[in-house]
Amino acid sequence: MLRYLIVQSRAEIADANGYAGLIITKAGCAPIPDTTMLPNSEMRRDCRQFNSEAIERVAAIPKLKGLIVAGNWRTYLSGGGLLTDGDEVASPDGTQRIMADRFSRMREQLPPGGYKLILMGIAPTGENKAFSCASRAAYRNMDFRNCSSDLYSDTLFYQKDLEGLVDKNSKIDLVDYLPVMCPDQKYCAVYNGRNANFLDDSHISAHAAKSVVSTIEHLL
């Protein structure tokens, strides 16, 4: 689920501050402008045009307070997906160079102003099937914490990679999910009380997403 999110679209922030919000999203399209996303698929076919139109739409918003850019960065940091700008053969190293370049130029493509540009980091989801493991463990009344022990280290690895791509002079605030969802720095909680932190093994739950709202509010 890759998306441009206007900061005000978070219901909790909107309710507290009286903001209006807008979500611009297309499945399969990472919010990385001026790139072709590989491997080719029907879902990714129009991503380049979509991202250009999304930037134009955001740039036209009067009195913009903030912009959240959220995407499945792990796909491109891990080599599961590749990016090309048309000038070179797609490769993992080239993909990371393109990401760093687009992040550094993101503000240049938007109108000047005092709004906040916030980049959501690596959400602790995924490939190790932590959610499925925890569901089975809970059904069997077993300790499910070990299901997500490697989820912390995996997420930390890619978060550090992402931090390395975001230029400190780009005036982008990077949000880290780990202090919120993995506070003891050993494992990422699959459940928070009775609430699951994961919708499935590819997405965090709405409950978990709400847990980072205070972090975003602080940045605003």
Backbone bond lengths (Angstrom), bond angles and torsions (degrees), N, CA, C in turn:
res aa  C-N    CA-C-N  psi(-1)  N-CA   C-N-CA  omega(-1)  CA-C   N-CA-C  phi
1 M - - - 1.456 - - 1.516 107.74 -
2 L 1.301 117.26 102.17 1.448 122.44 -173.40 1.517 108.44 -113.43
3 R 1.313 117.61 130.00 1.466 116.71 -170.09 1.523 113.72 -153.80
4 Y 1.337 114.59 150.74 1.454 121.45 161.27 1.531 105.43 -88.63
5 L 1.320 116.54 131.75 1.458 120.02 177.07 1.520 109.12 -127.48
6 I 1.306 116.83 123.64 1.452 119.13 169.40 1.519 107.63 -71.24
7 V 1.336 116.50 134.69 1.454 120.50 -175.36 1.527 112.57 -51.83
8 Q 1.334 115.45 -38.05 1.451 118.32 -175.85 1.525 113.49 -66.91
9 S 1.318 118.37 -13.61 1.454 120.67 -177.34 1.510 112.19 -70.39
10 R 1.320 118.13 -18.26 1.452 119.60 174.97 1.524 108.10 -66.95
11 A 1.319 116.50 118.73 1.462 120.87 -172.32 1.522 112.00 -57.82
12 E 1.334 116.95 -40.55 1.461 119.41 -177.08 1.527 111.17 -64.50
13 I 1.323 116.42 -40.68 1.461 120.56 179.46 1.518 109.95 -69.49
14 A 1.314 115.98 -41.34 1.464 119.85 179.87 1.523 110.62 -61.93
15 D 1.341 116.62 -45.25 1.462 120.45 -179.30 1.528 111.59 -62.38
16 A 1.328 114.85 -39.01 1.461 118.57 -175.79 1.521 112.58 -76.00
17 N 1.320 117.13 -29.97 1.459 120.39 -171.40 1.519 114.77 -118.28
18 G 1.318 117.47 -4.58 1.453 120.23 178.32 1.507 114.23 73.44
19 Y 1.328 117.70 27.85 1.457 121.21 178.82 1.523 110.87 -83.24
20 A 1.314 115.86 156.00 1.457 122.01 167.32 1.521 107.66 -100.23
21 G 1.330 117.73 154.07 1.458 119.20 -174.13 1.515 113.74 -135.29
22 L 1.303 115.22 163.47 1.457 122.43 179.38 1.518 108.78 -147.91
23 I 1.328 116.61 135.26 1.455 121.71 174.62 1.525 108.02 -113.19
24 I 1.326 116.26 131.37 1.464 121.85 175.81 1.523 106.46 -124.23
25 T 1.317 117.84 113.94 1.457 120.04 -173.52 1.519 111.58 -149.18
26 K 1.318 115.82 149.26 1.461 122.22 173.19 1.522 107.96 -144.25
27 A 1.311 116.83 123.68 1.456 121.57 -178.04 1.528 110.78 -55.67
28 G 1.336 115.45 133.24 1.457 120.67 177.16 1.507 114.93 87.09
29 C 1.341 117.73 -6.09 1.460 120.70 -176.21 1.527 110.43 -107.38
30 A 1.312 116.40 101.43 1.464 119.86 175.21 1.524 109.14 -64.78
31 P 1.334 118.17 140.54 1.474 120.55 -179.23 1.519 111.84 -76.67
32 I 1.326 114.97 63.15 1.461 122.42 178.32 1.528 106.16 -123.57
33 P 1.311 118.59 100.23 1.468 121.24 -170.50 1.532 113.80 -70.55
34 D 1.325 114.18 160.33 1.466 123.07 174.71 1.523 112.45 57.85
35 T 1.321 116.23 40.77 1.462 120.86 178.68 1.525 109.72 -138.79
36 T 1.322 114.42 155.22 1.460 122.00 169.52 1.514 107.44 -104.65
37 M 1.329 116.54 132.46 1.463 122.12 -174.59 1.515 110.32 -102.28
38 L 1.324 115.04 131.58 1.453 122.31 -177.42 1.533 109.66 -121.94
39 P 1.337 117.70 152.38 1.475 126.91 4.18 1.526 111.73 -72.58
40 N 1.327 115.05 152.41 1.455 120.29 179.65 1.520 110.61 -62.31
41 S 1.302 115.56 143.05 1.462 121.15 175.82 1.520 108.35 -157.30
42 E 1.298 115.95 165.55 1.461 120.71 177.71 1.526 110.23 -60.53
43 M 1.331 116.08 -37.32 1.458 120.71 -177.48 1.529 111.68 -67.97
44 R 1.348 117.20 -35.25 1.462 120.80 -176.36 1.525 113.37 -91.83
45 R 1.309 116.78 -3.32 1.459 120.41 -168.64 1.527 113.45 -56.37
46 D 1.313 118.41 -40.64 1.471 121.87 -175.02 1.528 112.91 -104.99
47 C 1.329 117.84 17.96 1.467 120.52 -174.72 1.528 113.05 -61.90
48 R 1.317 117.00 -40.05 1.468 119.34 -177.81 1.526 110.13 -61.27
49 Q 1.321 117.00 -46.50 1.462 120.96 178.79 1.525 111.03 -66.25
50 F 1.332 116.28 -41.24 1.460 120.17 179.99 1.524 111.03 -59.56
51 N 1.333 117.29 -47.42 1.458 120.16 -178.53 1.527 112.09 -63.44
52 S 1.331 117.08 -37.46 1.470 120.11 177.23 1.523 110.67 -63.65
53 E 1.329 115.84 -43.76 1.468 119.87 179.88 1.524 111.22 -69.05
54 A 1.342 117.60 -32.50 1.459 120.27 177.89 1.525 110.55 -64.95
55 I 1.323 117.39 -42.13 1.465 120.80 178.36 1.523 110.72 -63.73
56 E 1.324 116.81 -41.88 1.466 120.36 177.76 1.524 110.86 -61.20
57 R 1.324 115.86 -40.29 1.471 120.25 -179.14 1.528 110.37 -66.57
58 V 1.320 117.01 -44.01 1.462 120.31 179.07 1.523 110.60 -64.45
59 A 1.330 116.62 -41.69 1.461 120.82 -178.47 1.520 112.16 -62.84
60 A 1.324 116.91 -22.78 1.463 120.71 -177.85 1.527 113.06 -87.69
61 I 1.324 117.93 -2.84 1.465 121.07 -177.77 1.527 109.64 -77.98
62 P 1.326 118.11 121.14 1.466 119.85 179.17 1.528 111.10 -74.38
63 K 1.307 116.51 145.08 1.462 123.05 175.78 1.531 111.64 53.96
64 L 1.313 116.06 47.43 1.454 121.62 178.66 1.529 109.90 -63.18
65 K 1.340 116.39 127.50 1.461 120.73 -179.51 1.518 111.99 -93.21
66 G 1.312 116.49 -33.64 1.458 118.93 -177.74 1.505 111.20 -171.95
67 L 1.308 115.10 157.81 1.459 121.76 179.65 1.518 109.21 -135.48
68 I 1.321 116.40 126.06 1.460 121.14 173.97 1.518 108.16 -103.83
69 V 1.314 115.73 129.55 1.458 121.23 175.06 1.522 107.00 -111.78
70 A 1.321 116.64 118.77 1.467 121.45 -175.86 1.511 109.81 -129.93
71 G 1.316 116.66 135.62 1.459 120.01 179.50 1.512 111.24 -158.76
72 N 1.305 116.00 167.71 1.451 121.17 176.73 1.533 109.00 -83.67
73 W 1.323 115.38 73.89 1.468 121.01 -176.19 1.526 111.58 -62.33
74 R 1.327 116.21 -28.88 1.461 120.64 -177.66 1.535 111.15 -55.56
75 T 1.334 116.57 -37.23 1.472 120.52 -179.31 1.520 111.18 -55.72
76 Y 1.334 116.56 -41.87 1.465 120.97 -175.11 1.524 112.39 -88.59
77 L 1.329 117.33 -25.90 1.459 119.91 176.11 1.524 111.60 -75.66
78 S 1.337 116.36 -28.41 1.466 120.79 -176.97 1.523 113.07 -88.84
79 G 1.344 116.79 -9.96 1.456 120.57 -176.45 1.517 113.19 88.62
80 G 1.341 116.41 2.75 1.466 119.76 177.23 1.515 112.48 -67.90
81 G 1.326 116.50 -23.76 1.455 123.24 174.76 1.518 108.33 -136.95
82 L 1.316 116.83 156.54 1.455 121.26 -178.74 1.521 110.18 -128.14
83 L 1.325 115.68 155.28 1.463 122.39 177.79 1.523 109.16 -122.26
84 T 1.320 115.23 145.31 1.459 119.78 172.21 1.523 108.47 -142.11
85 D 1.322 115.64 146.03 1.468 119.43 176.02 1.521 110.84 -101.30
86 G 1.328 115.51 6.69 1.454 120.61 177.44 1.512 114.16 95.32
87 D 1.334 117.15 -10.17 1.463 120.68 -176.68 1.529 113.13 -97.05
88 E 1.321 117.83 -11.69 1.451 120.58 -178.69 1.522 109.96 -148.88
89 V 1.329 115.12 161.29 1.455 120.39 176.68 1.526 108.44 -69.29
90 A 1.323 116.56 135.17 1.456 120.80 -177.40 1.527 110.78 -63.77
91 S 1.337 115.85 137.83 1.459 121.92 178.53 1.524 108.11 -153.53
92 P 1.336 118.75 161.50 1.469 119.77 177.30 1.525 112.94 -58.58
93 D 1.333 117.27 -44.47 1.473 119.65 179.48 1.527 111.07 -65.58
94 G 1.325 116.53 -41.43 1.456 120.08 177.87 1.516 112.05 -64.31
95 T 1.323 116.66 -36.22 1.463 121.53 178.02 1.521 110.52 -61.25
96 Q 1.315 116.93 -44.61 1.463 119.21 179.72 1.525 111.91 -68.39
97 R 1.333 117.33 -34.99 1.474 119.30 175.77 1.521 110.54 -63.36
98 I 1.325 116.72 -41.03 1.465 120.74 179.54 1.524 110.10 -65.10
99 M 1.332 117.33 -43.56 1.469 120.42 178.95 1.522 110.39 -59.21
100 A 1.333 117.01 -46.52 1.467 120.62 -179.48 1.527 110.64 -61.24
101 D 1.329 117.03 -42.07 1.461 121.31 179.94 1.522 111.29 -64.73
102 R 1.330 117.22 -44.35 1.464 119.85 -177.64 1.523 111.36 -69.09
103 F 1.318 117.58 -37.43 1.459 119.57 176.53 1.528 110.22 -63.46
104 S 1.342 117.21 -41.09 1.464 120.79 -177.14 1.526 111.59 -67.54
105 R 1.339 116.79 -27.84 1.469 120.38 -176.59 1.525 113.35 -102.05
106 M 1.335 116.63 6.33 1.455 119.64 -173.56 1.528 112.27 -60.35
107 R 1.317 116.44 -42.18 1.467 119.33 -179.30 1.527 111.73 -68.29
108 E 1.322 117.01 -28.87 1.461 119.95 -179.64 1.523 111.55 -65.07
109 Q 1.335 116.44 -25.56 1.454 119.92 -177.36 1.520 112.97 -87.98
110 L 1.319 116.14 -2.29 1.457 121.68 179.88 1.522 109.17 -117.58
111 P 1.320 117.26 158.67 1.466 119.08 -178.42 1.512 111.58 -66.49
112 P 1.327 118.49 151.42 1.468 120.95 178.21 1.518 110.18 -64.96
113 G 1.316 115.39 153.27 1.457 119.32 178.91 1.513 110.74 164.24
114 G 1.307 115.78 174.49 1.457 121.36 -176.44 1.505 114.28 -93.69
115 Y 1.327 118.05 13.32 1.458 119.88 -179.04 1.528 110.94 -71.09
116 K 1.341 115.38 159.59 1.452 122.01 179.23 1.524 110.04 -89.48
117 L 1.316 116.03 137.12 1.460 122.67 173.81 1.522 107.12 -111.23
118 I 1.328 116.09 113.63 1.461 122.25 -172.72 1.519 109.88 -118.10
119 L 1.317 115.67 127.56 1.457 122.20 178.94 1.529 108.29 -107.31
120 M 1.330 116.59 118.44 1.453 120.47 177.58 1.527 109.09 -75.05
121 G 1.329 116.08 134.54 1.450 121.25 -174.72 1.522 113.47 -81.40
122 I 1.322 115.57 -152.38 1.461 122.51 -176.15 1.521 109.14 -85.32
123 A 1.313 117.07 113.77 1.461 121.02 176.93 1.527 109.02 -76.70
124 P 1.330 117.95 138.42 1.463 120.44 -178.92 1.528 111.72 -75.19
125 T 1.300 115.63 84.68 1.460 121.49 177.85 1.513 109.03 -131.74
126 G 1.254 118.49 160.74 1.369 120.82 150.76 1.453 131.77 122.08
127 E 1.297 113.51 -120.49 1.441 119.51 -155.83 1.517 113.36 -64.57
128 N 1.339 119.13 -20.49 1.456 119.42 -179.21 1.527 112.49 -87.17
129 K 1.346 116.45 6.26 1.464 121.19 174.61 1.531 112.36 59.39
130 A 1.325 116.94 38.64 1.458 121.03 -178.18 1.520 112.08 -59.33
131 F 1.338 115.89 -40.10 1.468 118.98 -177.54 1.520 110.72 -63.86
132 S 1.330 117.54 -46.19 1.464 121.08 -178.75 1.526 110.56 -63.83
133 C 1.324 115.79 -41.73 1.462 120.78 178.05 1.523 110.96 -60.37
134 A 1.333 116.70 -46.09 1.462 121.14 -178.36 1.514 111.53 -65.86
135 S 1.323 116.96 -37.55 1.468 120.26 179.05 1.522 110.54 -62.37
136 R 1.334 116.18 -42.94 1.465 119.59 178.63 1.525 111.00 -66.11
137 A 1.353 115.49 -41.23 1.459 119.49 -179.21 1.523 111.20 -65.01
138 A 1.330 116.84 -41.81 1.461 120.36 178.90 1.523 110.84 -63.24
139 Y 1.317 117.51 -39.51 1.468 122.07 179.00 1.528 110.49 -62.07
140 R 1.340 115.66 -34.56 1.467 120.40 -177.69 1.530 112.42 -94.06
141 N 1.340 116.57 8.87 1.462 122.46 -178.52 1.533 111.90 57.47
142 M 1.326 115.80 39.42 1.458 121.74 178.73 1.519 109.92 -106.62
143 D 1.337 116.60 161.40 1.462 121.64 177.88 1.529 108.67 -70.46
144 F 1.341 116.44 118.87 1.458 119.47 -175.94 1.526 113.08 -95.65
145 R 1.337 117.48 3.64 1.462 118.38 -175.59 1.527 112.49 -64.27
146 N 1.320 116.63 -35.95 1.459 118.95 -179.45 1.525 112.07 -64.36
147 C 1.334 116.97 -19.63 1.460 119.88 179.61 1.513 111.69 -61.02
148 S 1.299 116.49 -27.34 1.463 119.01 -174.75 1.522 112.76 -116.91
149 S 1.327 117.21 15.96 1.462 119.11 -178.47 1.526 111.78 -64.09
150 D 1.340 116.87 -39.73 1.458 118.55 179.23 1.516 112.32 -84.38
151 L 1.330 117.61 -9.68 1.449 120.87 177.74 1.521 110.47 -66.39
152 Y 1.337 116.61 -36.13 1.461 120.21 178.34 1.527 110.88 -63.81
153 S 1.332 116.63 -52.25 1.462 119.95 -176.78 1.525 111.61 -64.70
154 D 1.340 116.20 -36.61 1.466 120.71 178.62 1.526 110.53 -64.79
155 T 1.331 116.62 -45.87 1.464 121.16 -179.34 1.524 110.54 -66.91
156 L 1.328 117.02 -41.38 1.461 121.03 178.60 1.525 110.85 -59.67
157 F 1.320 116.96 -40.96 1.465 121.93 179.98 1.526 110.92 -58.32
158 Y 1.334 116.84 -49.01 1.461 120.11 -177.84 1.524 111.98 -75.61
159 Q 1.324 117.79 -29.89 1.466 120.33 175.71 1.525 110.06 -63.29
160 K 1.317 116.72 -42.02 1.469 120.49 177.93 1.528 110.77 -64.08
161 D 1.345 115.78 -39.43 1.468 119.05 175.96 1.522 110.93 -59.95
162 L 1.334 115.60 -44.31 1.463 120.33 -179.07 1.522 110.68 -64.33
163 E 1.316 116.64 -42.88 1.470 120.42 178.38 1.525 110.67 -58.20
164 G 1.327 116.19 -35.91 1.454 120.00 179.93 1.515 113.27 -68.56
165 L 1.350 116.74 -20.48 1.460 120.50 -178.84 1.523 112.96 -91.70
166 V 1.328 116.84 -15.71 1.464 120.51 -177.80 1.528 109.25 -92.90
167 D 1.295 115.75 110.78 1.468 122.38 -179.06 1.530 109.54 -60.85
168 K 1.324 116.06 127.78 1.468 120.01 -179.08 1.529 111.89 -62.89
169 N 1.322 117.35 -18.54 1.465 120.67 179.18 1.526 113.30 -96.33
170 S 1.354 116.12 7.68 1.465 119.68 -175.61 1.526 113.22 -83.72
171 K 1.335 116.40 -5.04 1.474 121.87 -179.23 1.527 110.90 58.45
172 I 1.320 115.01 40.69 1.465 122.17 174.45 1.522 108.13 -112.95
173 D 1.322 116.98 129.89 1.459 121.73 174.30 1.528 108.40 -91.00
174 L 1.330 116.73 124.04 1.461 122.25 -178.19 1.523 109.27 -101.70
175 V 1.327 116.54 123.71 1.464 122.32 -179.16 1.529 109.61 -91.02
176 D 1.309 116.23 133.41 1.464 123.42 178.35 1.527 108.26 -108.76
177 Y 1.338 116.52 119.39 1.460 120.68 179.37 1.531 112.47 -72.95
178 L 1.325 117.78 -25.76 1.463 120.94 -168.19 1.533 114.66 -60.01
179 P 1.351 119.82 -43.88 1.466 117.86 179.30 1.523 113.17 -61.68
180 V 1.325 116.86 -24.45 1.462 120.79 -178.97 1.529 111.66 -88.24
181 M 1.326 116.73 -47.93 1.458 120.49 -174.25 1.528 113.22 -92.39
182 C 1.319 116.87 -16.20 1.467 120.59 -178.06 1.531 108.73 -135.38
183 P 1.334 118.50 60.22 1.460 121.46 -167.22 1.523 114.90 -67.04
184 D 1.335 119.29 -24.72 1.460 119.06 -177.64 1.527 112.73 -89.83
185 Q 1.342 116.30 0.73 1.461 122.96 176.91 1.529 112.84 58.54
186 K 1.334 115.90 31.36 1.458 120.91 174.99 1.526 111.00 -124.37
187 Y 1.316 115.32 -45.45 1.454 119.87 178.47 1.520 108.91 -150.09
188 C 1.304 116.01 159.61 1.457 121.81 -179.97 1.532 108.26 -99.20
189 A 1.310 116.04 122.00 1.457 120.22 -175.45 1.523 110.79 -61.98
190 V 1.325 115.88 126.73 1.462 120.71 177.04 1.522 109.77 -77.07
191 Y 1.329 115.22 -34.19 1.463 120.55 176.50 1.518 109.60 -123.33
192 N 1.322 115.71 145.84 1.442 122.99 171.92 1.519 106.44 -118.45
193 G 1.337 115.60 96.85 1.452 118.94 -170.00 1.517 109.29 66.12
194 R 1.312 116.35 -123.76 1.461 120.69 177.98 1.519 112.75 -93.60
195 N 1.299 116.61 -0.80 1.463 120.56 -176.07 1.518 111.26 -99.48
196 A 1.323 116.28 128.84 1.458 121.03 176.67 1.525 109.90 -73.85
197 N 1.307 116.54 139.87 1.460 120.95 176.16 1.522 112.22 -85.27
198 F 1.335 116.37 -8.41 1.459 120.44 -177.21 1.521 110.45 -126.87
199 L 1.322 115.26 135.10 1.455 120.85 174.07 1.528 109.28 -76.11
200 D 1.313 115.96 -41.05 1.457 123.22 173.92 1.515 105.94 -159.39
201 D 1.338 118.35 -166.04 1.457 117.80 -176.91 1.524 113.27 -84.80
202 S 1.339 116.56 16.49 1.464 120.73 174.75 1.525 113.38 -127.91
203 H 1.331 118.17 -10.56 1.463 121.18 -174.73 1.523 110.27 -140.27
204 I 1.342 116.31 140.00 1.456 119.22 169.73 1.525 108.98 -75.65
205 S 1.314 116.08 159.94 1.463 121.26 -177.39 1.528 110.75 -81.08
206 A 1.340 115.05 168.02 1.465 120.07 175.65 1.527 109.70 -61.96
207 H 1.321 117.03 -36.82 1.469 121.13 178.54 1.533 110.40 -60.36
208 A 1.336 116.70 -45.97 1.463 120.21 179.15 1.521 111.22 -66.30
209 A 1.330 116.62 -39.26 1.465 119.87 179.40 1.523 110.72 -61.11
210 K 1.328 116.60 -39.05 1.463 119.86 179.35 1.528 111.66 -64.68
211 S 1.339 116.08 -26.17 1.466 119.12 -177.21 1.520 112.43 -67.39
212 V 1.323 118.00 -20.46 1.468 119.87 -179.88 1.528 112.36 -94.96
213 V 1.332 117.16 -0.28 1.465 119.93 -178.42 1.531 111.59 -60.52
214 S 1.336 116.42 -40.54 1.471 118.67 -179.10 1.526 110.98 -62.70
215 T 1.338 116.71 -33.60 1.464 120.52 176.73 1.519 110.73 -63.92
216 I 1.329 116.20 -42.00 1.457 120.38 179.14 1.522 110.74 -67.93
217 E 1.329 116.31 -41.00 1.467 120.26 178.34 1.530 110.56 -59.86
218 H 1.320 116.14 -39.01 1.471 119.96 179.53 1.527 110.49 -63.39
219 L 1.329 116.23 -38.83 1.469 120.22 179.42 1.527 111.78 -67.61
220 L 1.341 115.55 -31.72 1.457 118.95 178.12 1.518 112.54 -72.20
